[in-house]
Amino acid sequence: MNKFILAVSFIIFCSGAVVTAQSNKQILINTKNVSMVLTVGTNNRVYQSYLGKRFLNDEETRLIPQGKHEAYVAGGMEDLLQPAIRLTHSDNNPSLELKYVSHTTRNPDDNVSETNIILQDPKYPVQVILHYQAFNKEDVIKSWAEIKNNEKGEITLEDYASSMLHLEAKDYWLTQFHGDWASEMKMQESKLTSGVKEIDSKLGTRADMYQTPVFFLALNKPTDETTGELIAGTLAWTGNFKFHFEIDERNALRVISGVNSYASAYKLKKGQIFTTPAFIFTYSANGKGQASRNLHKWARNYGVLDGNKPRLTLLNNWEATHVNFDEKELVNLFDDATKLGTDLFLLDDGWFGNKYPRNNDKAGLGDWQENKAKLPNGIGYLVKQAEAKGLKFGIWLEPEMVNPKSELYEQHPDWILKLPNREENYQRNQLVLDLTNPKVADYVYSIVDDMLTKNPGLAYIKWDCNRSMTNAWSSYLKDRQSALYVDYTLSLYKILDKLRQKYPHLPIMLCSGGGGRTDYGALKYFTEFWPSDDTDPLERVYIQWGYSNFFPALTISSHVTSWGKQSIKFKTDVAMMDKLGYDIKVSKMTEEELQFSKQAVKNYNRLSNIIWFGDLYRIISPYEENRMVTMYVNDERSKAVLFNYNLNTRYKEVFNRVRLQGLDGHKLYKVQETNLMPGTKSNLSENGHTFSGNYLMTMGLNLTPGKLMPLTSMVIELNAEN
Ligand code: GLA
């Protein structure tokens, strides 16, 4: 082993070691199965030399050539394509050169290694630190940048990416997830062609309504669930984002991920540091399924609040009552929750506002006092009544918003984002509060804090955000308007940070007019999110399939409602694949439906540990067949649960047997259909029988025994014999 290799090994393996490398040295960022190799060139610039499968013999990374792709291209110099960073110095010089100064690698624990690379412009005192946090077991890398201005004057950041990655493959296949209100997360795969493809949001708030900040990028050929090489990436940012994919003249691809710099030039004063949000990615050599499992594990361990803790099942009143209810009706509805056996009752929109009561979506937002006509005894009374019935109680809030018909609007017109000299522009009759103003941020914090202080029994919050930013202008920011989109999101995080210091474990659902906010920047403060207002289970099959690619099941709220004409069984089976809840008039259920639902909640309580904390195997995609099959397997591979949904199947459509995945080939599993309607028996010929994992993964199960019926479903438990 020569001296150089020794130096490299030292960087990787020594805990807490600080290594100052010299020119032509490699910096390794490794997880169990993934390697990223950066090289410091003789010119002292840092290059990305490799990203992909980890070598069997780490020492062979030494053989990897430096390559010519700078790891974090700075704009204004000789590079001809989109840079990662572009800024204007205080003397108006629009260029930046980033040269290697030093790097450190430390291991805060057995699973995580952190590499920080300091880069500096040789002529201007501007520093960029590239951070790479590698999660060994999860095969996930989190990367972000810090940009520090040490110049005497102000610099302006024009572009400030979180990450730049370079890939060299024959072809590149991009899978993106787009949609609209009530049709979120539609999956679309396309081959990238020469030039630029961008996926972005300029919506400010409710930023992901049209595009979710996630993607798969397959190398050479499209991947499926079990084969093919790909990167899965997501930006942890609850605001405008941009993914930029650019194939150059030699067919190399650069992927730039970060805050969308659209209308967002950001000024840094002397000594100020800008920290970009994190780009989180994994690499899989075994298809999308592995990439998703990596991200799910990472999310549960590091990305989502209390990701390894159980969730609450709930009954929500939104679909049942909308804003039309009173105290008596709510207390009656508590009985519905106890009948079903859910843990919590969630009171939705419509409980607040007095001068301008919230009796429709035209008034009341901003006035977070109980409406005296509807709730004469206040929230505290409801909490107590719920507790007396063995239920927890939760409440809906939309703290960032205001209706023009509200006392808040009358008292603080300057607290609202709106353009001078222009008419106000409404979405859902509401406007966005100016969170960049610290007074407004304090007010937003105090709404939630007061509510929880006055009602210590409150056990859950649904935090909504029902509009995007349009015609946005902040009277607080004055001549710094281009900081608005970024500062709004940073201020939201500050509020959430403060709330989490005081209420570290309170379950909070992230909602944004359906799935308009689904990102890991927010999810570190939230326990779950609302994926879509569309709860028709046929639509939900596609929507939940989409989210499952990047988010673990325990974060995806999924409710049984009156949307769709399918049977209660189909609705429930779809909701059970993620975090089960109800939003339905229980009084309208038949006796049989109620019996089924009660049992389903019990079944869910039995299976939820596998669904929430197990590994997900997506077996048959609804995009490829007229059905969807998916399964979860616990860590010990002793228990599994399989969901099978027949969609709009055609007469005499033929479905092949389904090979299961993720089981232990040597274990024997008893196959048992569950969640059957009262009085019905399973049609599954294997029901009640025991098979080896190997048989189930080789020969599989016939999931369409008997006559194939559209919109039918099956939930199957697999329990290993001891
Ligand atoms: C949004 C949410 C719904 C519901 C309504 C209440 O649309 O997505 O679930 O809470 O607001 O107004």
Residues whose N, C-alpha, C, O or C-beta is under 5 A from the ligand:
A	BS01	GLA	W318 D348 D349 S512 G513 G514 D533
